[in-house]
Amino acid sequence: MLVSFAPGRVRIRKGALKDESVMEKALKTLAKVPGLLSATPNKNTGSILITYDTSKLKAVSVKELQAAVKKAAPATAEYFSTR
């Protein structure tokens, strides 16, 4: 699910995000995360590029971003339980 990570930038990918309704729900959920600057979707690849303020959201909080996507796309729960 976590494809790339650099301080202030994360790309997550999951096939379930290719579904427009799942992507929309994920973006709405992510919008509530404090320190999030942007969430740019790509429904063709099922990915979201997330940028965040490193002074407000620590790298350890990337788990919060993953949890937001998991909440929006419950089918990803199995993926997270194995990581």
C-alpha positions as CSV (number, residue, x, y, z in Angstrom):
1,M,0.0,0.0,0.0
2,L,2.7,2.5,0.9
3,V,4.5,2.9,-2.4
4,S,6.9,5.7,-1.7
5,F,7.8,7.9,1.3
6,A,9.9,11.0,1.8
7,P,9.5,13.6,4.5
8,G,6.4,15.6,3.6
9,R,5.4,13.3,0.8
10,V,3.7,9.8,0.7
11,R,2.2,7.8,-2.2
12,I,-0.2,5.1,-1.3
13,R,-1.7,2.6,-3.8
14,K,-4.4,0.0,-3.6
15,G,-6.6,-1.5,-6.3
16,A,-9.8,-0.6,-4.3
17,L,-9.0,3.1,-4.8
18,K,-9.7,2.7,-8.6
19,D,-13.4,2.7,-7.6
20,E,-14.6,6.3,-7.7
21,S,-16.8,6.0,-4.6
22,V,-14.0,4.5,-2.6
23,M,-11.5,7.1,-3.8
24,E,-13.9,9.9,-2.9
25,K,-14.5,8.5,0.6
26,A,-10.7,8.1,1.1
27,L,-10.1,11.7,0.0
28,K,-12.9,13.0,2.4
29,T,-11.4,11.0,5.2
30,L,-7.9,12.2,4.5
31,A,-9.0,15.8,4.4
32,K,-9.7,15.6,8.1
33,V,-6.1,14.7,9.0
34,P,-4.3,17.7,10.6
35,G,-1.3,18.9,8.7
36,L,-2.4,17.4,5.4
37,L,-1.5,19.9,2.6
38,S,-2.8,18.0,-0.4
39,A,-4.1,14.6,-1.6
40,T,-3.9,14.1,-5.3
41,P,-5.8,11.1,-6.6
42,N,-5.1,9.0,-9.6
43,K,-8.0,6.6,-10.1
44,N,-6.3,4.9,-13.1
45,T,-3.5,3.6,-10.9
46,G,-5.6,3.5,-7.6
47,S,-3.1,5.8,-5.9
48,I,-3.1,9.0,-3.9
49,L,-0.1,11.3,-3.6
50,I,-0.2,13.0,-0.2
51,T,1.8,16.0,0.9
52,Y,1.8,17.1,4.4
53,D,3.4,19.7,6.7
54,T,6.3,17.9,8.5
55,S,6.0,20.3,11.4
56,K,2.4,19.3,12.1
57,L,2.4,15.6,11.0
58,K,5.3,13.5,12.0
59,A,6.5,10.5,9.9
60,V,5.2,8.2,12.6
61,S,1.7,9.6,11.8
62,V,1.8,8.2,8.3
63,K,0.0,5.3,10.0
64,E,-2.9,7.7,10.5
65,L,-2.9,8.3,6.7
66,Q,-3.0,4.6,6.1
67,A,-5.7,4.2,8.7
68,A,-7.8,6.8,6.9
69,V,-7.5,4.9,3.6
70,K,-8.3,1.6,5.3
71,K,-11.4,3.1,6.8
72,A,-12.5,4.3,3.4
73,A,-11.6,1.0,1.7
74,P,-12.3,-1.8,4.1
75,A,-11.1,-4.3,1.6
76,T,-7.5,-3.1,2.4
77,A,-7.8,-4.3,6.0
78,E,-6.2,-7.6,5.2
79,Y,-3.3,-5.8,3.6
80,F,-2.6,-3.8,6.7
81,S,-2.9,-6.7,9.0
82,T,0.0,-8.4,7.2
83,R,2.4,-5.4,7.1
